[in-house]
């Protein structure tokens, strides 16, 4: 039985990214993904996305949630 490896999320500043990756033993040639957060403190979309990822939801899960919420707030036509 294989165990699924989940992504690891690290919160850091731009100036400390390389140091943090090196501290964790991540090789310089290894691919990583980064998210640049907006400066607005009230960016609810970024906050909601972070919570969903922390809960282990996939991008597809998040897209589905967004689609459902759009349907819920869209006025009924007809």
C-alpha positions in Angstrom: 0.0 0.0 0.0 1.5 3.3 -1.0 1.0 6.5 1.0 0.0 9.6 -0.9 2.5 12.5 -0.5 0.7 15.8 0.1 2.2 19.1 -0.9 4.0 21.1 1.8 3.1 24.7 2.3 5.7 27.1 3.6 5.0 30.7 4.4 8.0 33.0 4.1 9.1 36.4 2.8 10.6 36.9 -0.7 14.0 37.6 0.8 14.0 34.4 2.8 12.7 31.9 0.3 16.1 30.5 -0.8 17.3 30.2 2.8 14.1 28.4 3.9 14.3 25.9 1.0 18.0 25.2 1.8 17.2 24.8 5.5 14.7 22.1 4.6 17.2 20.4 2.4 15.4 21.1 -0.9 17.9 20.8 -3.8 18.4 23.9 -5.9 17.3 22.0 -9.0 14.0 20.8 -7.6 10.8 22.3 -8.9 8.7 24.3 -6.5 5.6 26.4 -6.9 5.2 29.8 -5.3 2.2 32.1 -4.7 2.8 35.8 -4.4 0.2 37.2 -2.1 -1.4 40.6 -2.8 -0.6 43.4 -0.5 -4.3 44.0 0.4 -5.0 42.8 3.9 -8.6 42.0 3.2 -8.1 39.8 0.1 -10.7 37.2 1.1 -10.2 35.1 -2.1 -6.5 34.5 -1.2 -7.4 33.7 2.4 -10.1 31.3 1.3 -7.7 29.6 -1.1 -5.1 29.2 1.6 -7.7 27.6 4.0 -8.9 25.2 1.3 -5.3 24.1 0.5 -4.5 23.7 4.1 -7.6 21.4 4.4 -6.1 19.3 1.7 -8.5 20.3 -1.1 -7.3 20.0 -4.7 -7.4 22.8 -7.3 -10.4 20.9 -8.8 -12.2 20.9 -5.5 -11.6 24.7 -5.2 -12.8 25.3 -8.8 -16.0 23.3 -8.0 -16.6 25.3 -4.8 -16.2 28.6 -6.7 -18.6 27.4 -9.5 -21.2 26.4 -6.9 -20.9 29.7 -5.1 -21.2 31.6 -8.4 -24.5 29.7 -9.1 -25.8 30.5 -5.6 -25.3 34.3 -5.9 -26.3 34.5 -9.6 -29.8 36.0 -9.9 -32.5 33.7 -11.3 -33.2 34.5 -14.9 -36.6 33.9 -16.3 
